[in-house]
Structures are given as structure tokens and as C-alpha cells.
Amino acid sequence: MTDDLATLAGRLAAARAGIDAACHATGRDPSGVALLPVSKTFGADVVAEAAGLGLRRFGENKVQEIQAKAAELAPLGLDWVVIGHLQTNKAKAVAALASEVQSLDRLDLAVALDKALQAQGRAIDVLVQLKTSHEDSKTGLPPDQLLSFLGELRAFHSLRVRGLMTIAEHSEDEAVVRANFRHVYQCRNSARDAGFEVERLSMGMSGDYALAIAEGSTEVRIGSAIFGARNYKH
Ligand SMILES: *Cc1c(COP(=O)(O)O)cnc(C)c1O
């Protein structure tokens, strides 16, 4: 049976089948690759429909959007994962709402998040976002600063460091994209050798998740392939 790509359920099934196929193609166990649906720009009604299909965690890149959806969908008890560039002045709102931040990329943000989380008596999982692409538009910590940054993060008890995240270069050249992912995989191994617990690798989006899985991703962040094309005009 082919999936009906006109429905959310059909696109979700197709994305899962694509992840499974990418795993099998590289001899990996599909249970080692999680799917993070990215619901940014889609309304609470769409997220509610996705929740009805069993999805519990949603990636978002704007704090205001999480606030609006979390308020509307509070009874569902969903987990909100921040994947977008975060301004330090948003730390309080993030500490109040997010279950996880994958875009931790600098010390002043860690300081602000930890302080806000301590005030709430909470701790959250975080991933360190590495900048692997040369595009100016992409944010993230320079990979050569990873070990010192991880060392500094040890002081923040409300931030449970679990792994690394990256956004690969937007390129038609698969070798360029794969090299970005491979770089993060290698950084993870170096960090592990240095004694840091950074098992998770959040790498891969709708257009490049098969390459990310081939390079060791443990979590793919998929938006448009599941929810459809985004309309940024609000
Ligand atoms: C929007 C976004 C995604 C999902 O992108 P798609 O190409 O729609 O799958 C993944 N990661 C981050 C950080 C994003 O901002």
C-alpha cells in the first residue's frame, strides 16, 4: 500500500518508512534513530492532529510560538523542544515551557537558562549546536571550542548535556552535506573520549536525513516532509 501524501498520517508513515529505509541501507537498527517532528509555522490544530497520531514531542524554533501552542494544547501534555537560535532574554520563557533545548551554542545562554531553570526547580536536556556549515546564516558553536564549552557546562546543574546538534549546509553536493554530519560525529567521539556523555546526535532534516543517518544521526528533525510546505507569512 502506498501512503496517501495528502494526509498527515500518510506523510508521517512515509517519513517513518524513509527513515527505516535509510537505516537498512547503512546496516543500522531503526530503533536507534528517533523522529522529532518540527511543527514550526503550523497551528495548534495541526499539532493536535499529530498528537492524535501518537506524536508527543514537537520541535519549534520560536519561543512565542511555543507559548501560544502550549497554552492552547496544555491538556495534551506535549513536550516542546527548542531547535532555533535563542536570544538570552528568552531564557525565562524557555525554562517555563521547554522540555529540551537543542540549540545551546554559547556560554551566556547557558548561564541564563540555568539560572531560570533553577528558579523553577527544573532541569532539562540540552544538545550543543555545532556550526559545521560555512553559511553565515547558520548559528552554532565553532566545533574547535566544543571540549572547552562542555567543560564549562559541567557547572550548570539544571542543564543535562545529552549530545550534539547541527544543521548541514544547504547544498546539492551530497559530499558537502555528509562532511558536515561526519564532522559532528567525529566531535561526538572526541567528546566521549574526553569523558563527556554526548551520545545523542540530532542531525538531518526533510531534505537530508538519509545522509545524516548514514553518518550516524540518532535523531532526525523533520518538518515539511510531515506537515507540508511552510508559509512564513503571518
Ligand atoms: C525548520 C527546521 C527543521 C525542519 O526542516 P524541514 O526541512 O522542514 O524538515 C529542522 N531543524 C531545524 C533547526 C529547523 O529550524
The ligand as a Tripos MOL2 file, in Angstrom:
@<TRIPOS>MOLECULE
LIG
   15    15     1     0     0
SMALL
NO_CHARGES

@<TRIPOS>ATOM
      1 C1         12.7570   24.0110   10.3170 C.3       1 LIG1
      2 C2         13.8240   23.1860   10.9290 C.ar      1 LIG1
      3 C3         13.8890   21.7990   10.6930 C.ar      1 LIG1
      4 C4         12.9300   21.0570    9.7780 C.3       1 LIG1
      5 O1         13.1400   21.4300    8.4610 O.3       1 LIG1
      6 P1         12.4500   20.6400    7.2450 P.3       1 LIG1
      7 O2         13.3460   20.8960    6.1060 O.co2     1 LIG1
      8 O3         11.1070   21.2530    7.0700 O.co2     1 LIG1
      9 O4         12.3590   19.2290    7.6170 O.co2     1 LIG1
     10 C5         14.8970   21.0820   11.3210 C.ar      1 LIG1
     11 N1         15.7860   21.6770   12.1280 N.ar      1 LIG1
     12 C6         15.7590   22.9980   12.3850 C.ar      1 LIG1
     13 C7         16.7690   23.5840   13.2890 C.3       1 LIG1
     14 C8         14.7800   23.7930   11.8020 C.ar      1 LIG1
     15 O5         14.7630   25.1100   12.0640 O.3       1 LIG1
@<TRIPOS>BOND
     1     1     2 1
     2     2     3 ar
     3     2    14 ar
     4     3     4 1
     5     3    10 ar
     6     4     5 1
     7     5     6 1
     8     6     7 2
     9     6     8 1
    10     6     9 1
    11    10    11 ar
    12    11    12 ar
    13    12    13 1
    14    12    14 ar
    15    14    15 1
@<TRIPOS>SUBSTRUCTURE
     1 LIG1         1 GROUP 0 **** ****
